[in-house]
Amino acid sequence: MSDWRIYRGAGLPHDGARQLPDPPPWREFTARSPDGATDGPDGPEGADDPEGPDSEEVDNARRLGVKRRLVESFHPRPEEVEAVNAALQLRRPLLVTGNPGTGKSTLAHAVAHELRLGRVLRWPIVSRTTLQDGLYHYDAIGRLQDVQLDRAVSGDGVRQPPIGSYIRLGPLGTALLPSADGLPRVLLIDEFDKSDIDLPNDLLNVLEEGEFTIRELERRVEREPATDVLTDDGTPVTVTGGRVRCTAFPFIILTSNGERDFPAALLRRCIQLDLKPPGEKQLAAMVAAHLGEEALEEGAELIQRFLQREPGEVVATDQLLNALYVTQRAAAAEQVTRNRLAEMLLRPLDRPR
């Protein structure tokens, strides 16, 4: 296509959206086989797999790059490997601090992938997040509505729906479940510095003891000593005595952009790692993993521009990947257009608007 644009701003409806190219690998929401074919209902494996691609495969592919072998052959900095191993062996959370786009979240997926620890449980933090959100959610209103509906339909005795049907464990609660195979789960507590001021202190006891209680089940222990609830994975699990206690402490990564300080009591319970921006070798492996070896040659100028940016200038790695992807698609456009696109996509995050 000589004109890389799909939307032209002409105000005339057309079917150009059907000509959209494949999305960038880090924005791909269906799994792809190594040859690039979609492993979905219409892909090569879809006929034999009515449930579609595995969510863990999709998530890891987006985080690590479709060309996973290149990432597997790449070794992170020694201090990063040492910090991960210290956290694993001490059964302590790993607090990872770094600028946006330095690979903080990807580290959790890389560890889970290499150690075969299953799907990464992700707990995204916002200013309204509470400890309760991470542990479990009890849908009391939904339960009451079902009771009222049963009463209206039957007109006589009301059937009490099982309370476990209205309880779903959060990411932290699921990570603390007893391990059937003795292996820990991987939990990513993302953007931890966006939290309310109380959340770091509220986490202390759970991180120290590795257990919590579900009050709604604890009150019913004499009548119902064991209850089936849903996990964050969407699978049922039995909770006994209204208490969840881990047998293998999860590998927990808390990510922070360094926008706030944390209390000493939390820092004492964590292994701390300052993640530096990727160097030339790491960046080359990342670009090759996501966009292929040819992107290294075609985007050499942009890569050098990224590496030689002003000290202290905050430009995320995914901004570079975005710029490489779009300028490659606009290869037939004029150089001034490609430069303008690169300038827009590589705008420093800390530049005043």
C-alpha positions in Angstrom: 0.0 0.0 0.0 1.6 3.3 -1.1 -0.4 5.3 1.4 0.1 3.9 4.9 -2.9 5.9 6.3 -6.2 4.2 6.9 -8.0 7.2 8.2 -7.5 10.2 5.8 -9.8 12.9 7.4 -11.7 13.3 4.1 -15.1 12.8 5.8 -16.2 10.2 3.2 -17.1 6.7 4.6 -15.0 3.8 3.2 -14.0 0.2 4.1 -10.3 1.1 4.8 -10.5 -0.4 8.3 -10.6 -3.9 6.7 -7.0 -3.2 5.4 -5.6 -2.6 8.9 -2.2 -4.5 9.1 -1.5 -6.9 11.9 -1.1 -5.2 15.3 2.3 -4.8 17.0 3.2 -8.0 18.9 2.9 -6.1 22.2 -0.7 -5.2 21.3 -1.7 -8.7 20.0 -4.7 -10.2 21.7 -4.7 -13.6 20.0 -2.0 -16.1 20.2 0.2 -16.8 17.1 2.2 -19.8 16.2 5.9 -19.4 15.4 5.1 -19.0 11.7 2.8 -16.1 12.4 -0.5 -17.9 11.9 -3.2 -17.1 14.4 -3.9 -19.9 16.9 -7.6 -19.0 17.3 -10.9 -20.5 16.1 -10.0 -19.7 12.5 -6.3 -20.4 12.8 -4.4 -23.7 12.3 -5.1 -25.0 15.8 -8.6 -23.6 16.1 -10.4 -26.6 14.7 -9.1 -28.9 17.4 -9.3 -26.3 20.2 -12.7 -24.8 20.5 -11.7 -22.8 23.6 -9.2 -20.8 21.5 -5.6 -19.8 22.5 -4.3 -20.2 26.1 -4.4 -16.9 28.0 -1.0 -17.5 29.5 0.5 -18.0 26.0 -1.1 -14.7 24.8 0.1 -12.7 27.8 3.6 -14.1 27.7 3.9 -13.5 24.0 2.8 -9.8 24.4 5.3 -9.3 27.2 8.3 -11.2 26.0 7.8 -10.8 22.2 6.5 -13.3 19.7 10.1 -14.4 18.8 10.5 -15.8 22.3 13.8 -17.5 21.6 15.6 -14.2 21.3 14.4 -13.2 24.7 15.3 -16.6 26.2 18.9 -16.2 24.9 19.2 -12.7 26.3 20.6 -12.5 29.9 19.6 -9.6 32.1 22.1 -7.6 34.2 23.8 -9.6 37.0 22.2 -7.4 39.7 18.7 -8.1 38.3 19.3 -11.8 38.4 20.7 -11.6 41.9 17.8 -9.6 43.2 15.3 -12.1 41.7 17.1 -15.0 43.3 17.4 -13.3 46.7 13.6 -12.6 46.7 12.9 -16.2 45.6 15.1 -17.8 48.3 14.2 -15.4 51.1 10.5 -15.6 50.2 10.3 -11.8 50.2 8.6 -9.4 47.8 10.8 -7.7 45.1 10.2 -4.0 44.9 11.3 -2.9 41.4 11.8 0.9 40.8 12.5 2.4 37.4 11.3 4.8 34.8 8.3 3.9 32.6 9.2 1.3 29.9 12.3 -0.1 31.6 10.8 -3.6 31.8 9.6 -3.8 35.4 6.4 -5.6 34.6 8.0 -7.8 32.0 10.4 -9.1 34.7 7.5 -10.9 36.4 6.5 -12.6 33.1 10.2 -13.6 32.3 10.6 -15.3 35.7 7.2 -17.1 35.4 8.1 -18.2 31.9 11.6 -19.5 32.7 10.6 -21.2 36.0 7.3 -22.6 34.6 5.3 -21.0 37.4 2.1 -20.6 35.3 0.1 -17.5 34.6 1.2 -14.3 36.2 -1.5 -12.9 38.6 -1.7 -9.2 38.0 -3.0 -6.7 40.5 -3.1 -3.2 38.9 -3.1 -0.4 41.5 -5.0 2.8 41.3 -5.6 5.6 43.9 -8.8 3.9 45.2 -7.3 0.4 45.5 -7.6 -1.2 49.0 -6.2 -4.4 50.5 -9.7 -5.9 50.3 -9.6 -5.6 46.5 -6.5 -7.8 46.3 -7.7 -10.4 48.8 -11.3 -11.2 47.8 -14.7 -9.7 46.8 -18.0 -10.7 48.4 -21.0 -9.9 46.2 -23.6 -9.4 49.0 -26.0 -7.4 46.8 -26.0 -10.1 44.1 -26.7 -12.8 46.7 -29.6 -10.7 48.1 -31.1 -10.2 44.7 -31.0 -13.9 43.9 -32.8 -14.7 47.2 -35.5 -12.2 46.4 -35.8 -13.6 42.8 -36.2 -17.1 44.2 -38.8 -15.9 46.6 -40.8 -14.2 43.8 -40.6 -17.2 41.5 -41.3 -20.0 44.0 -43.7 -18.2 46.3 -42.9 -20.5 49.2 -39.7 -21.5 51.0 -36.6 -19.6 49.8 -33.6 -21.7 48.7 -30.4 -20.3 50.2 -27.8 -20.0 47.4 -24.4 -21.2 48.5 -22.4 -18.3 49.8 -19.2 -19.4 48.0 -20.9 -18.6 44.7 -20.7 -14.9 45.6 -17.0 -14.9 46.7 -14.1 -14.5 44.3 -10.5 -14.3 45.4 -8.5 -11.4 44.1 -4.9 -11.7 42.7 -3.3 -11.5 46.1 -5.8 -13.9 47.6 -5.2 -16.4 44.8 -1.5 -16.2 45.1 -1.7 -17.1 48.8 -3.7 -20.3 48.2 -2.0 -23.5 49.3 0.1 -24.9 46.4 -0.8 -28.3 45.1 2.6 -28.8 43.5 4.8 -27.0 46.0 5.6 -24.2 43.6 4.9 -20.5 44.2 2.6 -18.4 42.1 3.9 -15.2 40.5 2.1 -12.0 41.5 2.6 -8.6 39.9 1.5 -5.7 41.9 1.7 -3.0 39.2 2.1 0.8 39.7 2.3 0.4 43.4 3.3 4.1 43.9 -0.2 5.0 42.6 -1.8 3.6 45.7 -3.5 5.4 48.6 -1.2 6.3 51.4 -2.6 3.5 53.6 -2.2 0.5 51.3 1.6 -0.1 51.9 1.0 -0.3 55.7 -2.2 -2.4 55.2 -0.1 -5.0 53.3 2.4 -5.6 56.0 0.6 -8.3 58.0 -0.4 -10.3 54.9 3.1 -10.2 53.5 4.6 -11.2 56.8 2.1 -14.0 57.8 1.2 -15.2 54.3 -2.4 -15.7 55.3 -5.8 -13.9 55.6 -9.4 -14.7 56.7 -12.6 -14.5 54.7 -14.9 -13.0 57.4 -18.1 -14.1 55.7 -16.9 -17.7 55.7 -15.4 -17.6 59.2 -18.8 -16.7 60.7 -20.3 -19.9 59.1 -17.6 -22.4 60.0 -19.8 -24.4 62.4 -22.5 -24.8 59.7 -20.2 -24.9 56.7 -16.6 -25.8 57.5 -15.5 -26.0 53.9 -16.7 -23.7 51.0 -16.0 -23.6 47.3 -15.1 -20.2 46.0 -13.7 -18.9 42.7 -10.1 -17.9 42.2 -8.8 -15.0 40.1 -8.0 -17.6 37.5 -11.8 -18.4 37.4 -11.4 -21.9 38.8 -13.2 -23.2 41.9 -11.2 -23.9 45.1 -12.1 -25.1 48.5 -11.5 -22.8 51.5 -11.5 -24.6 54.9 -12.3 -22.8 58.1 -12.7 -19.4 56.4 -8.9 -19.0 56.3 -6.4 -19.0 53.4 -2.8 -19.7 54.2 0.0 -20.2 51.7 2.3 -23.3 51.7 4.7 -21.7 49.2 5.1 -18.0 49.6 4.4 -16.4 46.2 7.0 -14.6 44.1 5.7 -11.0 44.4 7.0 -8.1 42.3 5.8 -4.6 43.2 6.6 -2.0 40.6 7.1 1.7 41.1 8.0 4.6 38.9 9.7 6.3 41.9 7.0 8.9 42.3 6.7 8.4 46.1 8.5 7.1 49.1 7.4 4.0 51.0 7.4 3.4 54.8 10.5 1.8 56.3 8.3 -1.1 57.6 7.5 -2.1 54.0 11.0 -1.6 52.7 12.3 -3.8 55.4 10.2 -6.7 54.1 11.2 -6.2 50.5 14.2 -6.9 48.3 14.8 -3.6 46.5 15.9 -3.3 42.8 16.5 -0.2 40.9 16.0 -1.1 37.2 18.1 1.0 34.9 17.1 1.8 31.3 18.1 -0.9 28.8 21.6 -0.7 27.4 22.4 -1.2 23.7 22.6 -5.0 24.0 19.3 -5.3 25.9 17.6 -2.8 23.6 18.7 -4.7 20.4 17.4 -8.0 21.9 14.1 -6.3 22.8 13.6 -4.8 19.3 14.6 -8.1 17.6 12.2 -10.1 19.8 9.2 -7.8 19.0 9.9 -6.6 15.5 12.5 -9.0 14.0 16.1 -8.6 13.1 15.4 -6.4 10.1 14.0 -3.7 12.4 17.5 -3.3 13.9 18.9 -2.3 10.5 15.9 -0.3 9.3 15.5 1.6 12.6 19.2 2.0 13.4 18.9 5.8 13.4 15.9 5.9 15.8 17.6 3.4 18.1 20.7 5.5 18.3 18.6 8.6 18.9 16.9 6.8 21.8 20.3 5.7 23.3 21.8 9.2 22.9 19.0 11.1 24.4 19.7 13.9 26.9 20.6 12.7 30.4 17.6 12.6 32.6 15.2 12.7 29.7 12.4 10.1 30.2 11.5 8.2 27.1 10.0 4.7 27.6 11.2 1.7 25.6 7.7 1.0 24.3 7.8 4.5 22.8 10.8 3.4 20.7 9.0 0.2 19.7 5.9 2.2 18.7 8.1 4.6 16.6 9.9 1.8 14.9 6.7 -0.1 14.1 4.8 3.0 12.6 7.8 4.4 10.6 8.3 0.9 9.1 4.7 0.8 8.0 5.1 4.3 6.6 8.2 3.4 4.6 6.7 4.8 1.4 5.9 8.1 3.0 8.1 11.2 2.6 11.0 11.5 5.0 9.6 14.6 6.6 6.4 12.6 7.4 8.4 9.8 9.0 10.5 12.3 11.0 7.3 14.0 12.2 5.9 10.6 13.3 9.1 9.7 15.2 9.1 13.1 16.9 5.5 12.6 18.1 6.0 9.1 19.3 9.4 9.7 21.0 8.2 12.8 22.9 9.9 12.8 26.4 7.4 11.9 29.1 8.8 14.6 31.4 8.6 17.4 28.8 6.2 20.2 29.8 3.2 20.5 27.5 
